[in-house]
Amino acid sequence: MMRDYFDLSGKVALVTGGSRGLGYEIVKAYAAHGADVVIVSRKLESCETAAAEVRALGRRALPVACHVGQWNDIDALVEKAYTEFGRIDILVNNAGMSPLAPSSHETTEALFDKVMAVNFKGPFRLGSLVAARMAAGNGGVIINVSSTGALRPLPAVAPYCGSKAALNAMTESFVKEYGPKVRVNTLSAGPFLTDISKAWPPEAREHFPNAVGRPGRPEEIVTSALYLASPFSSFVSGGLVRCDGGIP
């Protein structure tokens, strides 16, 4: 008998940065496999567009505008989600930013603080609030979407790489604090052809110095995200799953 190892029927997922890019692909995949979804990004209109697609699949959707770098916005987001659905079974901390600076010594304090707020402070606050409720209830899954920049840091983007390395460390810390009922894993994403790739040179959009020789297509994140969310990955916690095409 064939089994749907990615069946998420009856689950509620919250995905930050869920209206575009990798988050949007994850939202659609979770809904297609039975989950209701809270779709979060800064622009409500974009969230509502994605929510309409989720509802067309027969699932419930809650679009929420939220600046994940703002502590108070995170608190309000959690209250909205639990008021609407009563629980969160799967949290995907996907929202992030990777702005460029001319050099590290020319990076402004404002830029540094913004990167750390969106990439680490927000996921920390959201993850800790949801993990505490999961641990007090029926458990759940948290997926922190990180970057190969945390493992293979590049020049002039130390704040970005550092914020993602902090996210990796948070995964291991949360496992010890909120387990065993809460599983927490890192999904380490490599180069993907999302909106950010529009600023790349044409050659970089075709070829990349990884094992498969190219950047990823956004839909190629889906299987990894489904695997980590699925009950069939029940013995995977505190792990780091690389989805980067084999960056050396």
C-alpha positions in Angstrom: 0.0 0.0 0.0 1.3 3.4 -0.9 1.5 5.9 1.9 1.6 9.7 1.8 4.6 10.3 4.0 4.0 14.0 3.6 0.4 14.0 4.8 -0.3 17.1 6.9 -4.0 16.7 7.2 -5.4 18.4 10.2 -2.2 20.4 10.9 -1.9 24.1 11.2 1.3 25.7 9.8 2.6 29.2 10.2 5.1 30.4 7.5 6.9 33.7 7.7 7.9 35.3 4.5 5.1 33.1 3.1 3.9 35.3 0.2 6.8 34.9 -2.1 10.0 33.0 -2.8 10.8 29.8 -0.8 8.1 30.6 1.7 5.4 30.8 -0.9 6.5 27.4 -2.3 6.3 25.9 1.2 2.9 27.4 1.8 1.5 25.9 -1.3 3.0 22.5 -0.6 1.8 22.4 2.9 -1.8 23.3 1.8 -1.6 20.7 -1.0 -0.8 18.1 1.6 -3.7 19.0 3.9 -2.5 21.8 6.2 -4.2 25.0 7.0 -1.8 27.9 6.8 -1.0 31.2 8.5 0.7 33.3 5.8 2.9 36.1 7.1 4.8 38.8 5.4 5.1 42.6 5.6 2.6 43.3 2.8 -1.0 42.2 3.6 -2.1 42.3 -0.1 0.6 39.7 -1.0 -0.5 37.5 1.9 -4.1 37.7 0.8 -3.2 36.6 -2.7 -1.4 33.6 -1.4 -4.3 32.9 1.0 -6.7 32.8 -1.9 -4.6 30.1 -3.5 -4.6 28.1 -0.3 -8.4 28.4 0.0 -8.7 27.2 -3.6 -7.1 24.0 -2.5 -9.8 23.5 0.1 -7.8 24.6 3.1 -8.2 27.5 5.6 -5.8 30.4 5.4 -5.1 33.4 7.6 -3.1 36.2 6.0 -1.2 38.4 8.5 0.9 41.5 7.9 3.8 41.5 10.3 7.3 42.9 10.5 9.2 40.0 12.0 12.0 42.3 13.2 9.5 44.0 15.5 9.0 42.3 18.9 5.5 43.7 19.4 4.4 42.6 15.9 5.5 39.1 16.7 3.5 39.0 19.9 0.4 40.2 18.0 1.0 37.6 15.2 1.0 34.8 17.7 -2.2 35.9 19.3 -4.0 36.2 15.9 -2.9 32.8 14.9 -4.0 31.1 18.1 -7.2 33.0 18.2 -8.0 31.8 14.7 -6.9 28.2 14.8 -6.3 27.4 18.5 -2.9 26.0 17.9 0.2 25.9 15.6 1.6 22.5 14.7 4.3 23.6 12.3 6.3 26.9 12.4 8.6 27.8 9.6 10.9 30.7 10.4 11.6 31.6 6.8 11.5 35.4 6.6 15.0 37.0 6.2 17.0 39.6 4.4 20.5 39.7 2.9 21.3 43.3 1.9 24.8 44.1 0.6 27.2 46.6 1.9 30.3 47.9 0.1 32.5 46.4 2.9 32.2 45.3 6.5 33.9 48.6 7.7 31.3 50.6 5.8 28.3 48.7 7.2 26.1 51.1 9.2 24.8 50.4 12.6 21.3 50.7 11.2 21.9 48.1 8.6 23.5 45.7 11.1 20.6 46.1 13.5 18.0 45.5 10.8 19.7 42.3 9.5 20.0 40.9 13.0 16.4 41.9 13.9 14.8 40.2 10.9 17.1 37.2 10.6 17.5 36.3 14.3 15.6 38.5 16.8 12.3 37.9 15.2 12.7 34.1 14.7 13.9 33.9 18.3 10.9 35.7 19.7 8.4 33.9 17.4 10.0 30.5 17.9 10.2 30.8 21.7 6.6 31.9 22.1 5.3 29.1 19.8 7.6 26.4 21.2 6.4 27.2 24.7 2.8 26.7 23.7 3.7 23.5 21.7 5.5 22.1 24.7 2.6 22.8 27.0 0.2 21.2 24.5 0.5 18.4 22.0 3.9 19.2 20.7 4.9 20.4 17.2 7.6 21.1 14.7 9.8 24.2 14.1 11.8 24.6 11.0 14.4 27.4 10.9 15.3 28.3 7.3 19.0 29.2 7.4 21.6 29.7 4.7 24.9 28.2 3.5 26.3 31.6 4.4 26.3 30.4 8.0 28.5 27.5 7.1 30.5 29.1 4.3 30.7 32.8 5.2 31.4 35.2 2.3 33.1 38.6 2.5 31.2 41.8 3.1 28.1 40.0 4.5 29.3 39.1 8.0 26.1 40.4 9.7 24.0 38.2 7.4 26.2 35.2 7.9 26.4 35.8 11.6 22.6 36.1 12.0 22.1 32.8 10.2 24.7 31.1 12.3 22.8 32.4 15.3 19.7 30.8 13.9 21.5 27.5 13.6 22.6 27.7 17.2 19.0 28.6 18.2 17.9 25.3 16.7 20.1 23.3 19.0 19.3 25.4 22.0 15.5 25.1 21.5 15.7 21.3 21.1 17.2 21.0 24.6 14.8 23.6 26.1 11.5 22.5 24.5 12.0 18.9 23.6 11.0 16.1 23.5 7.5 17.3 22.5 8.9 20.0 20.1 11.1 19.0 17.3 13.4 21.8 15.9 15.5 21.5 12.8 17.5 23.8 10.5 16.8 23.9 6.7 20.0 25.3 5.3 19.1 26.8 1.9 21.7 27.5 -0.8 21.3 29.8 -3.9 17.8 29.8 -5.2 16.2 31.7 -8.1 13.9 33.8 -6.0 13.4 37.6 -6.3 17.0 38.3 -5.0 18.4 36.5 -8.0 17.1 39.2 -10.4 20.1 41.3 -9.2 22.6 38.5 -10.1 24.6 38.5 -13.4 23.0 36.4 -16.1 25.8 33.8 -15.8 25.1 33.3 -12.1 21.5 32.5 -12.8 22.5 29.7 -15.1 25.6 28.3 -13.4 26.9 28.0 -9.8 30.0 26.4 -8.3 28.2 23.6 -6.5 27.9 19.9 -7.1 24.9 20.2 -9.4 26.3 23.2 -11.2 23.4 25.6 -10.9 21.2 27.5 -8.5 18.0 25.9 -7.2 14.5 26.4 -8.5 12.2 27.7 -5.7 10.0 24.6 -5.9 13.1 22.4 -5.1 12.9 23.5 -1.5 9.5 21.8 -1.1 10.5 18.2 -0.5 12.9 19.1 2.3 10.4 21.4 4.0 7.7 18.6 3.7 10.1 16.0 5.1 10.9 18.1 8.2 7.3 18.9 8.9 6.0 15.4 8.4 5.3 13.0 11.4 7.5 10.5 9.5 10.6 12.6 10.4 9.8 12.0 14.0 13.3 10.9 14.9 14.9 14.0 13.3 15.5 16.9 15.8 18.3 19.3 16.2 19.5 18.5 12.7 20.7 20.6 9.8 19.4 19.6 6.4 21.3 21.2 3.5 19.4 22.0 0.4 22.1 23.9 -1.6 23.1 21.7 -4.6 26.2 20.5 -2.8 28.2 23.7 -2.0 31.8 22.6 -1.2 
